[in-house]
Amino acid sequence: MKFVEVARVFDQIEQESSRIKTTKLLADLFRDATPNQAAIISYLSLGELNPPYVGTQFNFAAKSMVKVLSKFLGESESYIKNKASKLGDLGLIVQEYDIKGDKDLVSVSKLEKELQEFLKISGEGSVGKKEQKLIKIFEQLDSLSIKYVIRVILGKLRLGFSDMTLLDAFSWMAVGDKSIRKVLENAYNICADIGLIIKTLKEDGLESLKKEKIVPGVPVRPASAERLPTAKAIIKKLGTCIAQPKLDGFRLQVHINKNKSKPEVHFFSRNLQDMSFMFPDLKKAILKLNVKTLVAEGEAIAVDIQTGTFLPFQETVKRKRKHDIDQTAKEFPLKFYFFDILFLNGKSLLHKTHEERRSALLKLFEPKKIKEQDTVFVIDEIKVDNAKELEDYFNDNISQGLEGLVVKKIDSIYQAGKRNFNWVKLKRQETGSLIDSIDCVILGYYKGKGKRAAFGIGALLVGVFNDKKDCYQTIAKIGTGLSDLEWKNLKKKCDKIKLKNKPKNVECAKEIYPDVWVNPEIVCLIRADEITLSPMHTAGQTNDFVGYALRFPRFLGYREDKSARQSTSVKEIGELYSIQFKDKSKKSKSKRKKKNKKEEISKKIMSIF
């Protein structure tokens, strides 16, 4: 398959607003491709060259692309810059030229090989070498193909769908509808490599995917917890259960493989990125575990050197850098707490109950005497069977400065990639009626008035993810919570990913269109007083229901450990609204009772006189 065929389909998808039609276009494309080609196309359609855990960092700036296009098209750099400013996209410039490329147009496999070579160029003089390499690649391509290669390299492909739409497309390709989507998603949850899923489906069929196994080095999509407001509600839902402290740290999935000539240790974030470079100190400690292969989950949390107490998440995140790692490790030493185990010495534990998995995890630490200065631990837990006991344990953890608890069913299996009531979060309430903070995605910004007009940014438009529609829906405009410097820095972040038009995977009422749209990828933490109903915002909006909105939202910081799809879902917002509504009803009922009691007392007093 020639890459120009892929580029043509990408062009059709770019003009298409219907998700179903987009899915069918992708299905037809995958049907015509070989297994290897289908894997490559799946990565490219998401603007990547590799799965997330391998990563695709081209490290090629827009100004370097301007130089390449200047040389390739025979135009001045100033002309290219001015043209890009008008069109809003360097890729569109090439479409104005009738470039045919080689007679024997480049295949998908050859282009992937060329781009992998481009990706690996590094060291002294690498920018110049990359520019020369890219010109050679462009010389083999037609105008349309070059447009999409430019967008992939600059991280601006943005076709408006996610890996979930690809799973739908794989199902349509195989059986002509979405009937095998669940099987495909289950396999993807266990082995989070979208290219491997389509390759296996085309090579070995659906039965092979039903037997998908954990592979050390390939992340498992993490399980997530639901929310309930009180200890009483949790006991009512789960009965006798397990409670573990909820740490405000960096959730990591640890993979160990000692079967290789050189033992491998990987730390994957919850958005499936390999963060191993951040944790040389943890790697050293974890390699001491007596295992051949292991996949387990835990929480890394920074510790105050002076007091030994845990530091907030924003301090832990400072470890997320590639330079001066040793120095940063000294400034922000970590402790790592295992809370689950998924795979041990070649055997999957996903089907085992929580108690069975816990037992396997504890056995790894039996020979080790845990001391205060140690780095790696198993998190504490207690079994509770009543609300009072759970509430006492919750309060005890809150008094130690922790976030709250994660409460788990005793007999629950580990359901990769699922959010359900096997796990439930119980977090401390802060000011306002809303029981939890919300992870939102920045969709755009408004230029602001008064003092902020000088910054060029005065407010944000944020949204949440609707997994059924595979899109982002607006939930709030935010103008508080940032200092002047933070506003300026946020504008720089947004301007790197700004778009000329509204992304097609964003639903927004025209009345609140921002001045500048951005690609939905920056996740931020928001606190609000409550969730209200709003005809203006699109979160959860249907023909029969107005949308949800946040009342008095405040910006608290970034969630760099989460991808946009892992932001709070519309379903969660609905659940939080219901919890909040019930709380309001109880408070209102309590007030009425108090009022009635006061009236009764008043009547009795009056009757005496």
HELIX and SHEET records of a PDB file:
HELIX    1   1 PHE A    3  GLN A   15  1                                  13    
HELIX    2   2 ARG A   19  ASP A   32  1                                  14    
HELIX    3   3 PRO A   35  SER A   45  1                                  11    
HELIX    4   4 ALA A   62  LEU A   73  1                                  12    
HELIX    5   5 GLU A   77  LEU A   87  1                                  11    
HELIX    6   6 LEU A   90  GLN A   95  1                                   6    
HELIX    7   7 VAL A  108  LYS A  120  1                                  13    
HELIX    8   8 SER A  126  PHE A  138  1                                  13    
HELIX    9   9 SER A  143  ILE A  153  1                                  11    
HELIX   10  10 ASP A  163  VAL A  175  1                                  13    
HELIX   11  11 ARG A  181  ILE A  190  1                                  10    
HELIX   12  12 ILE A  194  ASP A  204  1                                  11    
HELIX   13  13 LEU A  206  LYS A  210  1                                   5    
HELIX   14  14 ALA A  231  LEU A  238  1                                   8    
HELIX   15  15 SER A  276  MET A  278  5                                   3    
HELIX   16  16 PRO A  280  ILE A  286  1                                   7    
HELIX   17  17 PHE A  313  THR A  316  1                                   4    
HELIX   18  18 VAL A  317  ARG A  319  5                                   3    
HELIX   19  19 ILE A  325  GLU A  331  1                                   7    
HELIX   20  20 HIS A  354  LYS A  363  1                                  10    
HELIX   21  21 ALA A  387  SER A  399  1                                  13    
HELIX   22  22 GLY A  450  ALA A  454  5                                   5    
HELIX   23  23 ASP A  484  ASP A  495  1                                  12    
HELIX   24  24 LYS A  510  ILE A  512  5                                   3    
HELIX   25  25 ALA A  564  GLN A  566  5                                   3    
HELIX   26  26 VAL A  570  ILE A  608  1                                  39    
SHEET    1   A 5 SER A 224  ARG A 227  0                                        
SHEET    2   A 5 ARG A 419  LYS A 427  1                                        
SHEET    3   A 5 GLY A 404  LYS A 409 -1                                        
SHEET    4   A 5 CYS A 241  LYS A 246 -1                                        
SHEET    5   A 5 ILE A 382  VAL A 384 -1                                        
SHEET    1   B 5 GLU A 264  PHE A 268  0                                        
SHEET    2   B 5 PHE A 250  ASN A 257 -1                                        
SHEET    3   B 5 THR A 293  ALA A 302 -1                                        
SHEET    4   B 5 LEU A 334  LEU A 344 -1                                        
SHEET    5   B 5 LYS A 347  SER A 348 -1                                        
SHEET    1   C 5 GLU A 264  PHE A 268  0                                        
SHEET    2   C 5 PHE A 250  ASN A 257 -1                                        
SHEET    3   C 5 THR A 293  ALA A 302 -1                                        
SHEET    4   C 5 LEU A 334  LEU A 344 -1                                        
SHEET    5   C 5 VAL A 376  VAL A 378  1                                        
SHEET    1   D 6 LYS A 498  LEU A 499  0                                        
SHEET    2   D 6 VAL A 516  VAL A 518 -1                                        
SHEET    3   D 6 ILE A 438  TYR A 446 -1                                        
SHEET    4   D 6 ALA A 459  ASN A 466 -1                                        
SHEET    5   D 6 CYS A 471  ILE A 478 -1                                        
SHEET    6   D 6 VAL A 506  GLU A 507  1                                        
SHEET    1   E 5 LYS A 498  LEU A 499  0                                        
SHEET    2   E 5 VAL A 516  VAL A 518 -1                                        
SHEET    3   E 5 ILE A 438  TYR A 446 -1                                        
SHEET    4   E 5 VAL A 523  ARG A 527 -1                                        
SHEET    5   E 5 ARG A 554  TYR A 558 -1                                        
SHEET    1   F 2 GLU A 530  SER A 534  0                                        
SHEET    2   F 2 GLY A 547  ARG A 551 -1                                        
END                                                                             
